[in-house]
Amino acid sequence: MLHISSCIEQLHLSANQLHQDNAAYRRFSLILTDNIVELMAYRRCRQEFIHDEKPWGAAVYSADERKKVLGNDFGAKINFLVKIGLLSSDDQTYINQCHSYRNESYHVGIVHDDILHAVAWHYHKTACDLFVRLRLSVIAGNIHTIESETVRRHTSGIKMFPFFEDDFVAIAQSLSRERPEPEPNLQDVLSNSALRRIDHVQEAMDYLREDNGQEEVDLVRELQYWRDFADNHPSTDGLTDEDAAKVRDQWKKDMDANWKPKLRTSPVTRYRKRAIALQSTVNASNALQNFETLKRDMEPFAELVLNAAQEYSDHIQNQIDAARGK
């Protein structure tokens, strides 16, 4: 039970964090599940290499491959399990994305709180499935081994050694019952999260237009123009104010003559359609992948609009402060 007990205890603990209506507990659940997924992956890879160590014939796996897979690279273990047919490409996509959220949550903090419960819930479901599929070797404890109450609870009626496939299934089912009900619809959660992000961008655009009645298409063009003007402006370091002004004037003339916007209209409507389409995505892995792709595609435009809205808000506040004599 030596290898199995730690999996049971950590998956039990992870599931119980999801009962707490608190973002910190959701992140903790994701971290715990990710830890045990990596541990199970490591042990299953190691089992494969041990079986490859035979006194006759050539080994299938090279020493370099063994070293890489059993090292600190999480992705190398997952890739290897895909290679030997124990994980699908969908499994790989979902696990790697959850691992990236785990690192983000751990190192950065609150970033994806609105989707973490659903993501962590389904990651735990995936981990329970892997517990059965990976079929870790069971090392029997000695006569003095005392299993924890948690382990005894999930192995009730099961012989501690040897383990059979039905035993893995029974334990995984017991651990799955620890998750809160109902099962969250990940596709809907991701769609709603994307729509909220899109609404935030649209609200910022409306805020920028509200004072002057500027058409949206003109705002989109103007925001891109001044971003490109600033990003590509020739250096004026070491120049006098007069010479720097000449450089700026010439750069503006060049921009006016040659510049073309990458976006002629707001992409918000297209983003909104893609966000709604997440609801009908086939499975959790594809939904999460499409969600991340949409986020990456949205990011440059969202950053452009939100930064402009913040600068405009700061400008107004500075004017208010100046009027008040601050």
KOLDOKE-825941 format. One line per field, with one value per residue (C-alpha): residue number from 1; x, y negated, z negated. Coordinates in Angstrom, 1 decimal, m for minus. Layout:
<pts>
n <- c(NUM  ...)
xx <- c(X  ...)
yy <- c(Y  ...)
zz <- c(Z  ...)
</pts>
This chain:
<pts>
n <- c(1  2  3  4  5  6  7  8  9  10  11  12  13  14  15  16  17  18  19  20  21  22  23  24  25  26  27  28  29  30  31  32  33  34  35  36  37  38  39  40  41  42  43  44  45  46  47  48  49  50  51  52  53  54  55  56  57  58  59  60  61  62  63  64  65  66  67  68  69  70  71  72  73  74  75  76  77  78  79  80  81  82  83  84  85  86  87  88  89  90  91  92  93  94  95  96  97  98  99  100  101  102  103  104  105  106  107  108  109  110  111  112  113  114  115  116  117  118  119  120  121  122  123  124  125  126  127  128  129  130  131  132  133  134  135  136  137  138  139  140  141  142  143  144  145  146  147  148  149  150  151  152  153  154  155  156  157  158  159  160  161  162  163  164  165  166  167  168  169  170  171  172  173  174  175  176  177  178  179  180  181  182  183  184  185  186  187  188  189  190  191  192  193  194  195  196  197  198  199  200  201  202  203  204  205  206  207  208  209  210  211  212  213  214  215  216  217  218  219  220  221  222  223  224  225  226  227  228  229  230  231  232  233  234  235  236  237  238  239  240  241  242  243  244  245  246  247  248  249  250  251  252  253  254  255  256  257  258  259  260  261  262  263  264  265  266  267  268  269  270  271  272  273  274  275  276  277  278  279  280  281  282  283  284  285  286  287  288  289  290  291  292  293  294  295  296  297  298  299  300  301  302  303  304  305  306  307  308  309  310  311  312  313  314  315  316  317  318  319  320  321  322  323  324  325  326)
xx <- c(0.0  3.0  2.5  m1.3  m1.8  m0.3  m2.5  m5.7  m4.9  m4.1  m7.0  m9.3  m7.9  m8.1  m11.8  m12.8  m11.3  m13.9  m16.7  m15.4  m16.9  m13.5  m11.1  m8.1  m9.5  m10.1  m6.5  m5.4  m7.5  m5.9  m2.4  m3.1  m4.5  m1.6  0.9  m0.7  m1.0  2.7  3.5  1.4  2.9  6.4  5.8  4.1  7.0  9.5  7.5  7.9  11.6  12.0  10.2  12.6  15.6  15.9  19.0  18.4  18.0  18.4  16.5  13.7  14.4  17.8  19.5  19.0  15.2  15.0  16.9  14.7  11.4  12.3  13.7  12.0  10.1  6.4  5.6  8.2  6.4  3.0  4.5  6.0  2.7  1.1  3.9  3.2  m0.5  m1.6  m2.8  m4.7  m3.8  m6.9  m5.7  m2.3  m3.9  m6.1  m3.4  m0.8  m3.3  m4.3  m0.6  m0.1  m3.0  m1.5  1.8  0.0  m2.2  0.8  3.2  0.9  m2.3  m5.8  m6.1  m8.7  m10.8  m14.1  m13.2  m11.0  m13.8  m14.9  m11.3  m10.2  m13.4  m12.7  m9.0  m9.8  m12.1  m9.3  m6.9  m9.3  m9.5  m5.7  m5.5  m7.3  m5.6  m2.0  m2.3  0.6  2.5  1.5  4.2  3.0  3.7  5.2  3.2  3.6  2.2  m0.9  m2.9  m4.6  m8.3  m8.7  m7.0  m9.1  m12.3  m11.6  m10.3  m13.0  m13.6  m10.5  m7.5  m4.4  m2.3  m2.4  m4.4  m6.6  m8.2  m11.6  m9.9  m8.5  m11.9  m13.6  m11.2  m11.5  m15.3  m15.1  m12.7  m15.0  m17.9  m15.9  m16.4  m19.3  m22.4  m23.6  m20.8  m20.0  m20.5  m17.0  m18.0  m20.6  m18.2  m15.5  m18.0  m19.4  m15.9  m14.9  m18.1  m17.4  m13.9  m15.3  m18.0  m15.3  m13.5  m16.7  m17.5  m14.1  m14.7  m18.1  m16.4  m13.8  m16.5  m19.1  m17.8  m17.2  m19.6  m16.8  m17.8  m16.5  m14.7  m12.9  m11.9  m10.5  m8.4  m7.2  m6.1  m4.1  m2.6  m1.2  0.0  2.0  3.2  4.6  5.9  7.8  8.8  12.5  14.7  15.2  17.8  20.4  18.5  17.5  13.8  13.7  15.3  13.2  10.1  11.2  11.7  8.2  6.7  8.5  7.5  3.8  4.0  5.4  2.8  0.0  1.3  2.0  0.3  m2.6  m4.5  m4.4  m8.0  m10.5  m13.4  m13.8  m13.2  m15.5  m18.4  m16.2  m14.8  m18.3  m19.3  m16.3  m17.1  m20.6  m19.4  m17.5  m20.8  m21.1  m17.5  m17.3  m15.2  m13.5  m10.1  m11.1  m13.2  m10.2  m7.9  m10.3  m10.8  m7.0  m6.7  m9.5  m7.8  m4.5  m6.2  m8.1  m5.2  m3.5  m6.8  m8.1  m4.8  m4.9  m8.5  m8.1  m4.8  m6.4  m9.4  m7.1  m5.1  m8.2  m9.6  m6.3  m6.3  m9.8  m8.9  m5.8  m8.0  m10.4  m7.5  m6.1  m9.5  m9.6  m6.1  m4.5)
yy <- c(0.0  m2.3  m3.9  m3.9  m5.4  m8.8  m9.0  m8.2  m10.7  m13.5  m13.0  m12.8  m16.1  m17.7  m16.8  m18.2  m21.6  m22.0  m22.0  m25.4  m28.5  m30.2  m30.9  m30.0  m26.5  m26.1  m26.9  m24.6  m21.8  m22.4  m22.3  m19.1  m17.3  m18.5  m17.2  m13.8  m13.7  m14.4  m11.8  m9.1  m10.0  m9.8  m6.4  m5.0  m6.1  m4.6  m1.3  m1.3  m1.8  0.9  3.4  2.4  3.4  7.1  9.2  10.2  8.1  4.4  1.9  0.0  m3.3  m5.1  m6.4  m9.9  m9.4  m7.8  m10.8  m13.3  m11.7  m11.0  m14.6  m17.7  m18.4  m17.8  m17.8  m15.2  m12.7  m13.5  m13.2  m9.8  m8.5  m9.7  m7.9  m4.6  m4.9  m5.5  m9.1  m10.6  m13.9  m15.4  m14.2  m15.8  m19.1  m19.3  m18.2  m20.6  m23.5  m22.7  m22.5  m25.9  m27.2  m25.6  m27.4  m30.7  m30.3  m29.4  m32.1  m35.0  m34.7  m35.5  m35.4  m32.7  m32.5  m32.6  m29.3  m27.5  m25.6  m23.9  m23.4  m21.9  m19.7  m18.2  m17.9  m15.8  m13.7  m13.2  m12.2  m9.6  m8.2  m8.1  m6.3  m3.4  m3.7  m4.0  m1.0  m1.8  1.1  1.8  2.3  4.2  2.7  4.7  6.2  3.0  0.7  m1.2  m2.8  m6.2  m6.5  m8.1  m5.2  m2.6  m4.5  m4.3  m0.7  0.8  4.4  4.5  6.7  4.5  6.8  7.8  5.2  6.0  3.7  3.8  2.6  m0.5  m1.1  m0.8  m3.2  m5.8  m5.7  m6.2  m9.2  m10.6  m10.6  m13.1  m15.8  m18.2  m17.9  m18.9  m18.4  m21.9  m22.4  m23.5  m24.6  m27.0  m28.2  m29.0  m30.6  m32.9  m33.8  m34.8  m36.8  m38.7  m39.6  m40.7  m42.8  m44.5  m45.5  m46.8  m48.8  m50.4  m51.3  m52.9  m54.8  m56.3  m57.3  m58.7  m62.3  m63.1  m60.8  m59.3  m56.4  m53.1  m52.5  m55.8  m55.0  m51.6  m53.4  m56.1  m53.7  m51.7  m54.9  m56.3  m53.0  m52.4  m56.1  m55.6  m52.0  m52.8  m56.4  m57.1  m57.7  m61.4  m60.6  m63.4  m65.8  m69.3  m69.9  m71.7  m68.8  m66.3  m68.2  m68.1  m64.3  m63.9  m66.1  m64.2  m60.8  m61.9  m63.0  m59.6  m57.8  m59.8  m59.0  m55.3  m53.9  m51.5  m50.0  m46.2  m46.3  m48.3  m47.5  m46.3  m42.5  m42.3  m40.8  m38.0  m37.3  m37.2  m34.6  m32.4  m32.8  m31.6  m28.7  m27.3  m26.2  m23.5  m22.3  m18.5  m18.0  m19.7  m19.5  m21.2  m23.8  m24.7  m24.8  m27.0  m29.3  m29.8  m30.5  m33.0  m34.7  m35.0  m36.3  m38.9  m40.1  m42.7  m44.5  m44.2  m45.6  m48.4  m49.4  m48.9  m50.8  m53.7  m53.7  m53.8  m56.6  m58.6  m58.0  m59.1  m62.2  m63.1  m62.5  m64.8  m67.5  m67.2  m67.3  m70.4  m72.1  m71.4  m72.7  m69.4)
zz <- c(0.0  m0.3  3.2  3.0  m0.4  0.5  3.6  1.6  m1.2  1.2  3.5  0.5  m0.9  2.5  3.0  m0.4  0.4  3.1  0.5  m0.8  0.9  0.9  3.7  1.6  1.0  4.8  5.5  2.8  4.3  7.7  6.2  4.3  7.4  9.6  7.0  7.0  10.8  11.1  8.4  10.2  13.5  12.1  10.5  13.6  15.8  13.3  13.4  17.2  17.0  14.3  16.5  19.3  17.2  18.4  18.4  22.0  25.2  25.7  23.6  25.3  23.6  23.6  20.5  21.7  22.1  18.6  17.1  18.8  17.9  14.3  13.8  12.8  16.1  15.5  19.2  20.0  17.8  19.4  22.9  22.1  20.8  24.1  26.0  24.4  24.8  21.2  21.9  24.8  26.4  24.8  21.4  22.2  23.1  20.0  17.6  18.9  18.8  15.2  14.3  15.7  13.7  10.6  11.1  11.8  8.8  6.6  7.8  8.9  6.9  7.9  11.7  12.6  9.5  11.5  13.3  10.6  8.9  12.2  13.4  10.1  9.9  13.4  12.7  9.6  11.8  14.3  11.4  10.1  13.7  13.9  10.6  12.3  15.7  14.5  12.2  9.9  8.4  4.8  2.3  m0.7  m4.1  m6.9  m9.8  m11.8  m9.0  m10.2  m7.5  m8.2  m8.8  m5.4  m3.6  m5.6  m4.7  m0.9  m1.0  m3.1  m2.1  0.1  m0.7  m1.1  1.0  3.8  5.6  8.7  11.2  9.5  6.3  8.1  9.6  6.2  4.5  7.4  7.1  3.4  3.8  6.6  4.1  2.0  4.6  4.1  6.2  8.7  11.3  12.7  16.4  17.4  20.9  19.5  16.8  19.3  21.7  19.0  17.9  21.4  21.8  18.6  19.9  23.2  21.5  19.5  22.7  24.2  21.2  21.3  25.0  24.1  21.3  23.7  26.2  23.8  23.5  27.2  29.0  31.1  33.4  32.2  35.5  35.1  31.6  32.6  35.3  32.9  30.2  32.6  34.2  30.9  29.7  32.9  32.8  29.3  29.8  33.1  32.4  33.3  30.3  29.3  26.6  26.4  28.6  27.7  27.1  30.5  32.4  30.5  31.6  35.2  35.0  33.6  36.3  39.0  37.5  37.4  41.1  42.0  39.9  41.5  45.0  44.6  41.5  41.8  38.8  38.3  37.1  39.0  36.7  33.1  32.8  29.8  31.7  33.1  29.6  28.2  30.8  29.9  26.2  26.7  28.9  25.9  24.4  27.2  27.2  27.2  24.0  21.2  22.8  26.0  24.1  21.9  25.0  26.9  23.9  23.6  27.3  27.2  24.2  26.1  29.2  27.1  25.0  27.3  28.0  24.5  23.2  25.7  24.6  20.9  20.7  22.6  20.3  17.2  18.6  19.4  15.9  14.4  16.6  15.4  11.8  12.2  13.5  10.6  8.2  9.8  9.7  6.0  5.5  4.6)
</pts>
